[in-house]
Amino acid sequence: MTAENEINTTDEVNTIDEIKTSSKKSSTKNSIPNDAEDSDKLSSTLEDYLEIIFNEETVTGFARTGTIAEKANVSSSTVTSALKSLQKMGYVNYQPYQFIKLTPKGKELAEKIVGRHSMLTDFFHNMLQLDLEKANKLACGVEHILDDESFEQLTKFSLFLKNHSIENWQEEYQNSSKNNTSEKTKK
């Protein structure tokens, strides 16, 4: 996903309870459905499509094949194939040449994916102090492979750092990182 998806990196995830609630709703590992009725597993690419559709629905109320293709940087025929798969799995309502909308099941999973993306972008950008574009790209890759337990621990750690007064920790960390880089280049 790109920074243009307007991710609010500062207050999307405020409490661990929000993460737990989101995780319990879909009770998945790696954001991949695993209930008995879902024998099909979602690839990271299909998860990305759900994320794009969710973001489009948030802005316009629906998504279009061409818009999804543009945002995913793929052809419309590639999107059409993916939409057929997502429809078969019950995540989207799709008919050729019509608006695309998430089903309640699709919206639930997409909210979880978007929440993970937002929290990870926030962590990489605000905690590790990576530039926003790099943090966003990294979050897009990690959101698909991080299991629920690891994600919850990372969220707890991030919230701990945000909620505890550790004087100037970000500035000290940034200076420490610069000093370590300088020392490595001297050797």
ROKEMAR-286875 format. One record per atom (N, C-alpha, C): chain; atom name; x, y, z. Coordinates in steps of 0.1 Angstrom, whole numbers, plus 5000, padded with zeros to 4 digits. Layout:
# ROKEMAR-286875
+-------+------+------+------+------+
: chain : name :    u :    v :    w :
+-------+------+------+------+------+
:     A :   CA :    X :    Y :    Z :
...
+-------+------+------+------+------+
//
This chain:
# ROKEMAR-286875
+-------+------+------+------+------+
: chain : name :    u :    v :    w :
+-------+------+------+------+------+
:     A :    N : 5008 : 4988 : 5000 :
:     A :   CA : 5000 : 5000 : 5000 :
:     A :    C : 5009 : 5012 : 5000 :
:     A :    N : 5004 : 5024 : 4996 :
:     A :   CA : 5012 : 5036 : 4995 :
:     A :    C : 5007 : 5046 : 5005 :
:     A :    N : 5016 : 5056 : 5007 :
:     A :   CA : 5013 : 5066 : 5017 :
:     A :    C : 5001 : 5074 : 5013 :
:     A :    N : 4997 : 5074 : 5000 :
:     A :   CA : 4985 : 5081 : 4996 :
:     A :    C : 4972 : 5075 : 5002 :
:     A :    N : 4973 : 5064 : 5008 :
:     A :   CA : 4961 : 5058 : 5014 :
:     A :    C : 4957 : 5065 : 5027 :
:     A :    N : 4964 : 5076 : 5030 :
:     A :   CA : 4961 : 5085 : 5041 :
:     A :    C : 4959 : 5077 : 5054 :
:     A :    N : 4969 : 5070 : 5058 :
:     A :   CA : 4969 : 5063 : 5071 :
:     A :    C : 4972 : 5072 : 5082 :
:     A :    N : 4963 : 5072 : 5092 :
:     A :   CA : 4966 : 5081 : 5104 :
:     A :    C : 4975 : 5073 : 5113 :
:     A :    N : 4988 : 5077 : 5113 :
:     A :   CA : 4997 : 5068 : 5120 :
:     A :    C : 4998 : 5072 : 5135 :
:     A :    N : 4991 : 5082 : 5140 :
:     A :   CA : 4993 : 5086 : 5154 :
:     A :    C : 4982 : 5081 : 5163 :
:     A :    N : 4969 : 5079 : 5158 :
:     A :   CA : 4959 : 5075 : 5168 :
:     A :    C : 4950 : 5065 : 5162 :
:     A :    N : 4954 : 5057 : 5152 :
:     A :   CA : 4945 : 5046 : 5147 :
:     A :    C : 4943 : 5036 : 5158 :
:     A :    N : 4954 : 5032 : 5165 :
:     A :   CA : 4954 : 5021 : 5175 :
:     A :    C : 4958 : 5028 : 5188 :
:     A :    N : 4948 : 5029 : 5197 :
:     A :   CA : 4951 : 5036 : 5210 :
:     A :    C : 4952 : 5026 : 5221 :
:     A :    N : 4946 : 5015 : 5221 :
:     A :   CA : 4947 : 5005 : 5232 :
:     A :    C : 4948 : 4991 : 5227 :
:     A :    N : 4954 : 4983 : 5236 :
:     A :   CA : 4956 : 4969 : 5232 :
:     A :    C : 4942 : 4962 : 5232 :
:     A :    N : 4932 : 4967 : 5239 :
:     A :   CA : 4919 : 4962 : 5238 :
:     A :    C : 4913 : 4963 : 5224 :
:     A :    N : 4916 : 4974 : 5217 :
:     A :   CA : 4911 : 4975 : 5203 :
:     A :    C : 4917 : 4965 : 5194 :
:     A :    N : 4930 : 4962 : 5196 :
:     A :   CA : 4937 : 4951 : 5189 :
:     A :    C : 4931 : 4938 : 5192 :
:     A :    N : 4929 : 4935 : 5205 :
:     A :   CA : 4923 : 4922 : 5209 :
:     A :    C : 4909 : 4920 : 5203 :
:     A :    N : 4901 : 4931 : 5203 :
:     A :   CA : 4888 : 4930 : 5198 :
:     A :    C : 4888 : 4927 : 5183 :
:     A :    N : 4897 : 4934 : 5176 :
:     A :   CA : 4898 : 4932 : 5162 :
:     A :    C : 4903 : 4918 : 5159 :
:     A :    N : 4912 : 4913 : 5166 :
:     A :   CA : 4918 : 4900 : 5164 :
:     A :    C : 4908 : 4889 : 5167 :
:     A :    N : 4900 : 4891 : 5178 :
:     A :   CA : 4890 : 4881 : 5182 :
:     A :    C : 4878 : 4880 : 5171 :
:     A :    N : 4875 : 4891 : 5165 :
:     A :   CA : 4864 : 4892 : 5155 :
:     A :    C : 4867 : 4882 : 5144 :
:     A :    N : 4879 : 4881 : 5139 :
:     A :   CA : 4881 : 4872 : 5128 :
:     A :    C : 4890 : 4860 : 5132 :
:     A :    N : 4894 : 4859 : 5144 :
:     A :   CA : 4902 : 4849 : 5149 :
:     A :    C : 4911 : 4842 : 5139 :
:     A :    N : 4920 : 4849 : 5133 :
:     A :   CA : 4929 : 4844 : 5123 :
:     A :    C : 4943 : 4844 : 5127 :
:     A :    N : 4951 : 4837 : 5120 :
:     A :   CA : 4966 : 4837 : 5121 :
:     A :    C : 4970 : 4844 : 5108 :
:     A :    N : 4980 : 4853 : 5109 :
:     A :   CA : 4986 : 4859 : 5097 :
:     A :    C : 4975 : 4866 : 5088 :
:     A :    N : 4964 : 4870 : 5094 :
:     A :   CA : 4953 : 4877 : 5087 :
:     A :    C : 4946 : 4867 : 5077 :
:     A :    N : 4949 : 4854 : 5078 :
:     A :   CA : 4943 : 4845 : 5069 :
:     A :    C : 4932 : 4838 : 5075 :
:     A :    N : 4920 : 4837 : 5069 :
:     A :   CA : 4909 : 4830 : 5074 :
:     A :    C : 4912 : 4815 : 5077 :
:     A :    N : 4907 : 4810 : 5088 :
:     A :   CA : 4909 : 4796 : 5090 :
:     A :    C : 4897 : 4789 : 5097 :
:     A :    N : 4885 : 4796 : 5096 :
:     A :   CA : 4874 : 4789 : 5101 :
:     A :    C : 4870 : 4777 : 5092 :
:     A :    N : 4862 : 4768 : 5097 :
:     A :   CA : 4859 : 4756 : 5090 :
:     A :    C : 4853 : 4759 : 5076 :
:     A :    N : 4845 : 4769 : 5075 :
:     A :   CA : 4838 : 4772 : 5062 :
:     A :    C : 4848 : 4778 : 5052 :
:     A :    N : 4859 : 4783 : 5056 :
:     A :   CA : 4869 : 4789 : 5047 :
:     A :    C : 4880 : 4780 : 5044 :
:     A :    N : 4878 : 4771 : 5034 :
:     A :   CA : 4889 : 4762 : 5030 :
:     A :    C : 4899 : 4770 : 5021 :
:     A :    N : 4895 : 4781 : 5015 :
:     A :   CA : 4905 : 4789 : 5007 :
:     A :    C : 4912 : 4798 : 5016 :
:     A :    N : 4925 : 4799 : 5013 :
:     A :   CA : 4933 : 4809 : 5021 :
:     A :    C : 4936 : 4821 : 5013 :
:     A :    N : 4937 : 4832 : 5019 :
:     A :   CA : 4940 : 4845 : 5012 :
:     A :    C : 4955 : 4847 : 5011 :
:     A :    N : 4959 : 4850 : 4999 :
:     A :   CA : 4973 : 4854 : 4997 :
:     A :    C : 4975 : 4868 : 5001 :
:     A :    N : 4987 : 4872 : 5002 :
:     A :   CA : 4990 : 4886 : 5006 :
:     A :    C : 4984 : 4896 : 4995 :
:     A :    N : 4984 : 4891 : 4983 :
:     A :   CA : 4979 : 4900 : 4972 :
:     A :    C : 4964 : 4902 : 4973 :
:     A :    N : 4957 : 4891 : 4977 :
:     A :   CA : 4942 : 4892 : 4979 :
:     A :    C : 4939 : 4901 : 4991 :
:     A :    N : 4948 : 4900 : 5001 :
:     A :   CA : 4946 : 4909 : 5013 :
:     A :    C : 4948 : 4923 : 5008 :
:     A :    N : 4958 : 4926 : 5000 :
:     A :   CA : 4960 : 4939 : 4995 :
:     A :    C : 4948 : 4945 : 4987 :
:     A :    N : 4942 : 4936 : 4979 :
:     A :   CA : 4930 : 4940 : 4972 :
:     A :    C : 4919 : 4944 : 4982 :
:     A :    N : 4917 : 4936 : 4993 :
:     A :   CA : 4907 : 4939 : 5003 :
:     A :    C : 4910 : 4953 : 5009 :
:     A :    N : 4923 : 4955 : 5012 :
:     A :   CA : 4927 : 4968 : 5018 :
:     A :    C : 4924 : 4980 : 5009 :
:     A :    N : 4926 : 4978 : 4996 :
:     A :   CA : 4923 : 4989 : 4986 :
:     A :    C : 4908 : 4991 : 4985 :
:     A :    N : 4901 : 4980 : 4984 :
:     A :   CA : 4886 : 4981 : 4984 :
:     A :    C : 4881 : 4988 : 4996 :
:     A :    N : 4886 : 4984 : 5008 :
:     A :   CA : 4881 : 4991 : 5020 :
:     A :    C : 4884 : 5006 : 5020 :
:     A :    N : 4896 : 5009 : 5016 :
:     A :   CA : 4900 : 5024 : 5016 :
:     A :    C : 4892 : 5031 : 5006 :
:     A :    N : 4889 : 5025 : 4994 :
:     A :   CA : 4880 : 5032 : 4984 :
:     A :    C : 4866 : 5033 : 4989 :
:     A :    N : 4861 : 5023 : 4996 :
:     A :   CA : 4847 : 5023 : 5001 :
:     A :    C : 4846 : 5034 : 5012 :
:     A :    N : 4857 : 5036 : 5020 :
:     A :   CA : 4857 : 5046 : 5030 :
:     A :    C : 4855 : 5060 : 5024 :
:     A :    N : 4862 : 5062 : 5013 :
:     A :   CA : 4862 : 5075 : 5006 :
:     A :    C : 4849 : 5077 : 4998 :
:     A :    N : 4846 : 5067 : 4989 :
:     A :   CA : 4835 : 5069 : 4979 :
:     A :    C : 4823 : 5061 : 4981 :
:     A :    N : 4824 : 5051 : 4990 :
:     A :   CA : 4812 : 5042 : 4992 :
:     A :    C : 4813 : 5029 : 4984 :
:     A :    N : 4822 : 5029 : 4975 :
:     A :   CA : 4823 : 5017 : 4966 :
:     A :    C : 4837 : 5017 : 4960 :
:     A :    N : 4840 : 5006 : 4953 :
:     A :   CA : 4853 : 5006 : 4945 :
:     A :    C : 4850 : 5002 : 4931 :
:     A :    N : 4859 : 5006 : 4922 :
:     A :   CA : 4858 : 5002 : 4908 :
:     A :    C : 4870 : 4994 : 4904 :
:     A :    N : 4868 : 4985 : 4894 :
:     A :   CA : 4879 : 4977 : 4890 :
:     A :    C : 4891 : 4985 : 4885 :
:     A :    N : 4889 : 4995 : 4877 :
:     A :   CA : 4900 : 5004 : 4872 :
:     A :    C : 4907 : 5011 : 4883 :
:     A :    N : 4900 : 5015 : 4893 :
:     A :   CA : 4907 : 5022 : 4905 :
:     A :    C : 4916 : 5012 : 4913 :
:     A :    N : 4910 : 5000 : 4915 :
:     A :   CA : 4918 : 4990 : 4922 :
:     A :    C : 4931 : 4987 : 4914 :
:     A :    N : 4929 : 4985 : 4901 :
:     A :   CA : 4940 : 4982 : 4892 :
:     A :    C : 4951 : 4993 : 4893 :
:     A :    N : 4947 : 5005 : 4892 :
:     A :   CA : 4956 : 5017 : 4893 :
:     A :    C : 4963 : 5017 : 4906 :
:     A :    N : 4956 : 5015 : 4917 :
:     A :   CA : 4963 : 5015 : 4931 :
:     A :    C : 4972 : 5003 : 4933 :
:     A :    N : 4968 : 4992 : 4927 :
:     A :   CA : 4977 : 4980 : 4929 :
:     A :    C : 4987 : 4979 : 4918 :
:     A :    N : 4987 : 4988 : 4908 :
:     A :   CA : 4996 : 4988 : 4897 :
:     A :    C : 4996 : 4975 : 4889 :
:     A :    N : 4984 : 4970 : 4886 :
:     A :   CA : 4982 : 4958 : 4878 :
:     A :    C : 4972 : 4961 : 4867 :
:     A :    N : 4969 : 4951 : 4859 :
:     A :   CA : 4959 : 4953 : 4848 :
:     A :    C : 4945 : 4951 : 4854 :
:     A :    N : 4935 : 4956 : 4847 :
:     A :   CA : 4921 : 4954 : 4851 :
:     A :    C : 4918 : 4939 : 4850 :
:     A :    N : 4923 : 4932 : 4841 :
:     A :   CA : 4920 : 4917 : 4840 :
:     A :    C : 4926 : 4910 : 4852 :
:     A :    N : 4937 : 4914 : 4857 :
:     A :   CA : 4943 : 4908 : 4869 :
:     A :    C : 4933 : 4910 : 4881 :
:     A :    N : 4928 : 4923 : 4882 :
:     A :   CA : 4919 : 4926 : 4893 :
:     A :    C : 4906 : 4918 : 4891 :
:     A :    N : 4901 : 4917 : 4879 :
:     A :   CA : 4889 : 4909 : 4877 :
:     A :    C : 4890 : 4895 : 4882 :
:     A :    N : 4901 : 4888 : 4879 :
:     A :   CA : 4904 : 4875 : 4884 :
:     A :    C : 4904 : 4874 : 4899 :
:     A :    N : 4910 : 4884 : 4905 :
:     A :   CA : 4911 : 4885 : 4920 :
:     A :    C : 4897 : 4887 : 4926 :
:     A :    N : 4889 : 4896 : 4920 :
:     A :   CA : 4876 : 4898 : 4925 :
:     A :    C : 4867 : 4886 : 4924 :
:     A :    N : 4869 : 4878 : 4913 :
:     A :   CA : 4861 : 4866 : 4912 :
:     A :    C : 4864 : 4856 : 4924 :
:     A :    N : 4877 : 4856 : 4927 :
:     A :   CA : 4882 : 4847 : 4938 :
:     A :    C : 4876 : 4852 : 4951 :
:     A :    N : 4877 : 4865 : 4953 :
:     A :   CA : 4872 : 4871 : 4966 :
:     A :    C : 4857 : 4870 : 4967 :
:     A :    N : 4850 : 4871 : 4956 :
:     A :   CA : 4836 : 4869 : 4956 :
:     A :    C : 4832 : 4854 : 4960 :
:     A :    N : 4839 : 4845 : 4954 :
:     A :   CA : 4837 : 4831 : 4956 :
:     A :    C : 4839 : 4827 : 4971 :
:     A :    N : 4849 : 4834 : 4978 :
:     A :   CA : 4852 : 4832 : 4992 :
:     A :    C : 4842 : 4840 : 5001 :
:     A :    N : 4834 : 4849 : 4995 :
:     A :   CA : 4824 : 4856 : 5003 :
:     A :    C : 4829 : 4869 : 5008 :
:     A :    N : 4839 : 4875 : 5003 :
:     A :   CA : 4845 : 4887 : 5008 :
:     A :    C : 4840 : 4900 : 5001 :
:     A :    N : 4836 : 4898 : 4988 :
:     A :   CA : 4831 : 4910 : 4980 :
:     A :    C : 4819 : 4907 : 4973 :
:     A :    N : 4811 : 4917 : 4970 :
:     A :   CA : 4800 : 4916 : 4960 :
:     A :    C : 4805 : 4922 : 4947 :
:     A :    N : 4806 : 4913 : 4937 :
:     A :   CA : 4812 : 4917 : 4924 :
:     A :    C : 4803 : 4913 : 4913 :
:     A :    N : 4801 : 4922 : 4904 :
:     A :   CA : 4794 : 4919 : 4891 :
:     A :    C : 4802 : 4927 : 4881 :
:     A :    N : 4805 : 4922 : 4869 :
:     A :   CA : 4813 : 4929 : 4859 :
:     A :    C : 4806 : 4943 : 4856 :
:     A :    N : 4813 : 4953 : 4855 :
:     A :   CA : 4809 : 4967 : 4852 :
:     A :    C : 4800 : 4973 : 4862 :
:     A :    N : 4800 : 4968 : 4874 :
:     A :   CA : 4793 : 4973 : 4885 :
:     A :    C : 4802 : 4978 : 4896 :
:     A :    N : 4797 : 4985 : 4906 :
:     A :   CA : 4805 : 4989 : 4918 :
:     A :    C : 4808 : 4977 : 4926 :
:     A :    N : 4820 : 4977 : 4932 :
:     A :   CA : 4824 : 4966 : 4941 :
:     A :    C : 4823 : 4970 : 4955 :
:     A :    N : 4817 : 4962 : 4963 :
:     A :   CA : 4815 : 4965 : 4977 :
:     A :    C : 4820 : 4952 : 4985 :
:     A :    N : 4825 : 4955 : 4997 :
:     A :   CA : 4828 : 4944 : 5006 :
:     A :    C : 4816 : 4938 : 5013 :
:     A :    N : 4816 : 4925 : 5015 :
:     A :   CA : 4805 : 4919 : 5023 :
:     A :    C : 4808 : 4922 : 5038 :
:     A :    N : 4799 : 4919 : 5047 :
:     A :   CA : 4803 : 4921 : 5061 :
:     A :    C : 4815 : 4913 : 5065 :
:     A :    N : 4816 : 4901 : 5060 :
:     A :   CA : 4828 : 4892 : 5062 :
:     A :    C : 4841 : 4899 : 5056 :
:     A :    N : 4840 : 4904 : 5044 :
:     A :   CA : 4851 : 4911 : 5038 :
:     A :    C : 4855 : 4924 : 5046 :
:     A :    N : 4845 : 4931 : 5050 :
:     A :   CA : 4848 : 4943 : 5057 :
:     A :    C : 4855 : 4940 : 5071 :
:     A :    N : 4850 : 4930 : 5077 :
:     A :   CA : 4856 : 4926 : 5090 :
:     A :    C : 4871 : 4923 : 5088 :
:     A :    N : 4874 : 4915 : 5078 :
:     A :   CA : 4888 : 4911 : 5076 :
:     A :    C : 4896 : 4923 : 5071 :
:     A :    N : 4890 : 4931 : 5062 :
:     A :   CA : 4897 : 4943 : 5057 :
:     A :    C : 4900 : 4953 : 5069 :
:     A :    N : 4891 : 4955 : 5078 :
:     A :   CA : 4894 : 4963 : 5090 :
:     A :    C : 4906 : 4958 : 5098 :
:     A :    N : 4907 : 4945 : 5099 :
:     A :   CA : 4918 : 4940 : 5106 :
:     A :    C : 4931 : 4942 : 5099 :
:     A :    N : 4931 : 4940 : 5086 :
:     A :   CA : 4943 : 4942 : 5078 :
:     A :    C : 4947 : 4957 : 5078 :
:     A :    N : 4937 : 4966 : 5076 :
:     A :   CA : 4940 : 4980 : 5077 :
:     A :    C : 4945 : 4984 : 5091 :
:     A :    N : 4940 : 4979 : 5101 :
:     A :   CA : 4944 : 4982 : 5115 :
:     A :    C : 4959 : 4977 : 5117 :
:     A :    N : 4962 : 4965 : 5112 :
:     A :   CA : 4976 : 4961 : 5113 :
:     A :    C : 4985 : 4970 : 5105 :
:     A :    N : 4981 : 4973 : 5093 :
:     A :   CA : 4989 : 4982 : 5085 :
:     A :    C : 4992 : 4995 : 5092 :
:     A :    N : 4981 : 5001 : 5097 :
:     A :   CA : 4982 : 5014 : 5104 :
:     A :    C : 4992 : 5013 : 5116 :
:     A :    N : 4990 : 5003 : 5125 :
:     A :   CA : 4998 : 5001 : 5137 :
:     A :    C : 5012 : 4999 : 5133 :
:     A :    N : 5015 : 4991 : 5123 :
:     A :   CA : 5029 : 4988 : 5119 :
:     A :    C : 5035 : 5000 : 5113 :
:     A :    N : 5028 : 5008 : 5105 :
:     A :   CA : 5033 : 5020 : 5099 :
:     A :    C : 5037 : 5030 : 5110 :
:     A :    N : 5028 : 5031 : 5120 :
:     A :   CA : 5031 : 5040 : 5132 :
:     A :    C : 5043 : 5035 : 5139 :
:     A :    N : 5044 : 5022 : 5141 :
:     A :   CA : 5056 : 5017 : 5148 :
:     A :    C : 5069 : 5020 : 5141 :
:     A :    N : 5069 : 5017 : 5128 :
:     A :   CA : 5081 : 5019 : 5120 :
:     A :    C : 5085 : 5034 : 5118 :
:     A :    N : 5074 : 5042 : 5117 :
:     A :   CA : 5077 : 5056 : 5115 :
:     A :    C : 5080 : 5064 : 5128 :
:     A :    N : 5071 : 5062 : 5138 :
:     A :   CA : 5073 : 5070 : 5150 :
:     A :    C : 5082 : 5064 : 5161 :
:     A :    N : 5083 : 5050 : 5161 :
:     A :   CA : 5092 : 5044 : 5171 :
:     A :    C : 5106 : 5042 : 5165 :
:     A :    N : 5106 : 5036 : 5153 :
:     A :   CA : 5120 : 5033 : 5147 :
:     A :    C : 5125 : 5045 : 5139 :
:     A :    N : 5116 : 5055 : 5137 :
:     A :   CA : 5119 : 5067 : 5130 :
:     A :    C : 5124 : 5066 : 5116 :
:     A :    N : 5117 : 5056 : 5109 :
:     A :   CA : 5119 : 5055 : 5095 :
:     A :    C : 5111 : 5065 : 5088 :
:     A :    N : 5115 : 5070 : 5076 :
:     A :   CA : 5106 : 5079 : 5069 :
:     A :    C : 5093 : 5073 : 5066 :
:     A :    N : 5083 : 5081 : 5064 :
:     A :   CA : 5069 : 5075 : 5063 :
:     A :    C : 5067 : 5066 : 5051 :
:     A :    N : 5073 : 5070 : 5040 :
:     A :   CA : 5072 : 5061 : 5028 :
:     A :    C : 5078 : 5047 : 5030 :
:     A :    N : 5090 : 5047 : 5036 :
:     A :   CA : 5096 : 5034 : 5039 :
:     A :    C : 5089 : 5027 : 5049 :
:     A :    N : 5084 : 5033 : 5060 :
:     A :   CA : 5076 : 5027 : 5070 :
:     A :    C : 5063 : 5021 : 5065 :
:     A :    N : 5057 : 5028 : 5055 :
:     A :   CA : 5045 : 5023 : 5049 :
:     A :    C : 5047 : 5010 : 5041 :
:     A :    N : 5058 : 5011 : 5033 :
:     A :   CA : 5061 : 4999 : 5024 :
:     A :    C : 5065 : 4987 : 5033 :
:     A :    N : 5072 : 4989 : 5043 :
:     A :   CA : 5076 : 4978 : 5052 :
:     A :    C : 5064 : 4973 : 5059 :
:     A :    N : 5055 : 4981 : 5064 :
:     A :   CA : 5043 : 4977 : 5070 :
:     A :    C : 5034 : 4968 : 5061 :
:     A :    N : 5034 : 4972 : 5048 :
:     A :   CA : 5026 : 4964 : 5038 :
:     A :    C : 5031 : 4950 : 5037 :
:     A :    N : 5044 : 4948 : 5038 :
:     A :   CA : 5050 : 4935 : 5037 :
:     A :    C : 5048 : 4927 : 5050 :
:     A :    N : 5051 : 4933 : 5061 :
:     A :   CA : 5050 : 4927 : 5074 :
:     A :    C : 5036 : 4923 : 5078 :
:     A :    N : 5026 : 4931 : 5075 :
:     A :   CA : 5013 : 4929 : 5079 :
:     A :    C : 5007 : 4915 : 5075 :
:     A :    N : 5013 : 4909 : 5065 :
:     A :   CA : 5008 : 4897 : 5060 :
:     A :    C : 5015 : 4885 : 5066 :
:     A :    N : 5026 : 4886 : 5072 :
:     A :   CA : 5034 : 4875 : 5077 :
:     A :    C : 5034 : 4874 : 5092 :
:     A :    N : 5031 : 4885 : 5099 :
:     A :   CA : 5031 : 4885 : 5113 :
:     A :    C : 5019 : 4878 : 5119 :
:     A :    N : 5022 : 4868 : 5127 :
:     A :   CA : 5011 : 4860 : 5133 :
:     A :    C : 5005 : 4869 : 5144 :
:     A :    N : 4993 : 4865 : 5149 :
:     A :   CA : 4985 : 4873 : 5159 :
:     A :    C : 4993 : 4875 : 5172 :
:     A :    N : 4999 : 4865 : 5177 :
:     A :   CA : 5006 : 4866 : 5190 :
:     A :    C : 5018 : 4876 : 5189 :
:     A :    N : 5026 : 4875 : 5178 :
:     A :   CA : 5037 : 4884 : 5176 :
:     A :    C : 5032 : 4899 : 5174 :
:     A :    N : 5021 : 4900 : 5166 :
:     A :   CA : 5015 : 4913 : 5164 :
:     A :    C : 5010 : 4919 : 5177 :
:     A :    N : 5004 : 4911 : 5185 :
:     A :   CA : 4999 : 4916 : 5198 :
:     A :    C : 5010 : 4921 : 5207 :
:     A :    N : 5021 : 4913 : 5207 :
:     A :   CA : 5033 : 4917 : 5216 :
:     A :    C : 5039 : 4930 : 5210 :
:     A :    N : 5040 : 4931 : 5197 :
:     A :   CA : 5046 : 4943 : 5191 :
:     A :    C : 5037 : 4955 : 5195 :
:     A :    N : 5024 : 4953 : 5194 :
:     A :   CA : 5014 : 4964 : 5198 :
:     A :    C : 5015 : 4968 : 5212 :
:     A :    N : 5016 : 4958 : 5221 :
:     A :   CA : 5018 : 4961 : 5235 :
:     A :    C : 5031 : 4969 : 5238 :
:     A :    N : 5042 : 4965 : 5231 :
:     A :   CA : 5054 : 4972 : 5233 :
:     A :    C : 5053 : 4986 : 5228 :
:     A :    N : 5047 : 4988 : 5216 :
:     A :   CA : 5045 : 5001 : 5210 :
:     A :    C : 5037 : 5010 : 5220 :
:     A :    N : 5026 : 5005 : 5225 :
:     A :   CA : 5017 : 5012 : 5234 :
:     A :    C : 5024 : 5015 : 5247 :
:     A :    N : 5033 : 5006 : 5252 :
:     A :   CA : 5040 : 5009 : 5264 :
:     A :    C : 5049 : 5021 : 5262 :
:     A :    N : 5056 : 5021 : 5250 :
:     A :   CA : 5065 : 5032 : 5248 :
:     A :    C : 5058 : 5046 : 5246 :
:     A :    N : 5046 : 5045 : 5240 :
:     A :   CA : 5038 : 5057 : 5239 :
:     A :    C : 5032 : 5062 : 5252 :
:     A :    N : 5028 : 5053 : 5261 :
:     A :   CA : 5021 : 5057 : 5273 :
:     A :    C : 5030 : 5058 : 5285 :
:     A :    N : 5043 : 5056 : 5284 :
:     A :   CA : 5051 : 5057 : 5296 :
:     A :    C : 5061 : 5069 : 5293 :
:     A :    N : 5063 : 5077 : 5303 :
:     A :   CA : 5071 : 5089 : 5302 :
:     A :    C : 5086 : 5085 : 5303 :
:     A :    N : 5092 : 5082 : 5292 :
:     A :   CA : 5106 : 5080 : 5292 :
:     A :    C : 5112 : 5092 : 5285 :
:     A :    N : 5117 : 5100 : 5293 :
:     A :   CA : 5122 : 5113 : 5289 :
:     A :    C : 5131 : 5112 : 5276 :
:     A :    N : 5127 : 5119 : 5266 :
:     A :   CA : 5135 : 5121 : 5254 :
:     A :    C : 5140 : 5108 : 5248 :
:     A :    N : 5133 : 5097 : 5250 :
:     A :   CA : 5138 : 5084 : 5244 :
:     A :    C : 5139 : 5084 : 5229 :
:     A :    N : 5130 : 5091 : 5222 :
:     A :   CA : 5131 : 5091 : 5208 :
:     A :    C : 5143 : 5099 : 5203 :
:     A :    N : 5146 : 5110 : 5209 :
:     A :   CA : 5157 : 5118 : 5206 :
:     A :    C : 5170 : 5110 : 5209 :
:     A :    N : 5171 : 5104 : 5221 :
:     A :   CA : 5182 : 5096 : 5225 :
:     A :    C : 5185 : 5085 : 5215 :
:     A :    N : 5174 : 5078 : 5212 :
:     A :   CA : 5175 : 5067 : 5202 :
:     A :    C : 5180 : 5071 : 5189 :
:     A :    N : 5175 : 5083 : 5184 :
:     A :   CA : 5179 : 5088 : 5171 :
:     A :    C : 5194 : 5091 : 5172 :
:     A :    N : 5199 : 5098 : 5182 :
:     A :   CA : 5213 : 5101 : 5184 :
:     A :    C : 5221 : 5089 : 5185 :
:     A :    N : 5216 : 5079 : 5192 :
:     A :   CA : 5224 : 5066 : 5194 :
:     A :    C : 5225 : 5059 : 5180 :
:     A :    N : 5214 : 5059 : 5172 :
:     A :   CA : 5215 : 5053 : 5159 :
:     A :    C : 5225 : 5060 : 5150 :
:     A :    N : 5225 : 5073 : 5150 :
:     A :   CA : 5234 : 5081 : 5142 :
:     A :    C : 5249 : 5078 : 5147 :
:     A :    N : 5251 : 5077 : 5160 :
:     A :   CA : 5264 : 5075 : 5165 :
:     A :    C : 5269 : 5061 : 5161 :
:     A :    N : 5260 : 5051 : 5162 :
:     A :   CA : 5264 : 5037 : 5158 :
:     A :    C : 5267 : 5036 : 5143 :
:     A :    N : 5260 : 5044 : 5135 :
:     A :   CA : 5262 : 5044 : 5121 :
:     A :    C : 5276 : 5050 : 5118 :
:     A :    N : 5279 : 5061 : 5125 :
:     A :   CA : 5291 : 5068 : 5123 :
:     A :    C : 5303 : 5059 : 5127 :
:     A :    N : 5302 : 5052 : 5138 :
:     A :   CA : 5312 : 5043 : 5143 :
:     A :    C : 5315 : 5032 : 5133 :
:     A :    N : 5304 : 5027 : 5127 :
:     A :   CA : 5306 : 5016 : 5117 :
:     A :    C : 5313 : 5020 : 5105 :
:     A :    N : 5311 : 5032 : 5100 :
:     A :   CA : 5317 : 5037 : 5088 :
:     A :    C : 5332 : 5041 : 5091 :
:     A :    N : 5336 : 5044 : 5104 :
:     A :   CA : 5349 : 5047 : 5107 :
:     A :    C : 5358 : 5034 : 5107 :
:     A :    N : 5352 : 5022 : 5110 :
:     A :   CA : 5360 : 5010 : 5111 :
:     A :    C : 5364 : 5005 : 5098 :
+-------+------+------+------+------+
//
